Amino acid sequence: MPVSTARVATDRPGRYAKQLAAHMGRKIETSYSEETGRGTLVFGAGTATLEAQPDALLLTVEGERDKLPGLEDVVGRHLVRFGTRDELVVEWHRDNGEAGLVHRNEDPEA
């Protein structure tokens, strides 16, 4: 199944993974383990995995090729909103070499 990945540099990857799983858990099936630093988000269109590493949060979305942009959007948009203070940037890379979406906090007054 087609895959898109993003490596989000942050010194608080576990915090963001936990927050994203808890927030999305209001509408979809999610899990997150603080012990392993890993989590999953199960959407109707596919799945996302979260992996907290020492200096980054690794994100992977998997779904049908035409569903990847939507999966990238929902995961990336929410994470950037949570990480406004840290100015998180989520840049997706698709397994077929296509550029994925890029999410960053856009200052409307800039």
NORJO-V989122 format. One line per field, one symbol per residue. phi: phi as a letter, one per 40 degrees, with the letter a starting at -180 (. if undefined). psi: psi as a letter, one per 20 degrees, with the letter a starting at -180 (. if undefined). A space follows every 10 residues. Layout:
phi=???
psi=???
This chain:
phi=.dbbbabbca cbcccccccc ccccccbbcb aabcccgbab bbbccibbbb bcbdbabcbb bbaddccddc cdcccccccc cccdccfcbb bcbcccgccc cbbacccccc
psi=qqqpqqoopq jlhgghgggg ggghihhrpr qpohgikqrq porhiaqqqp oprhjqoppp qpaqgiighg gggggggggh ghkghjlqpo oqoqijiqpa qppqopoij.
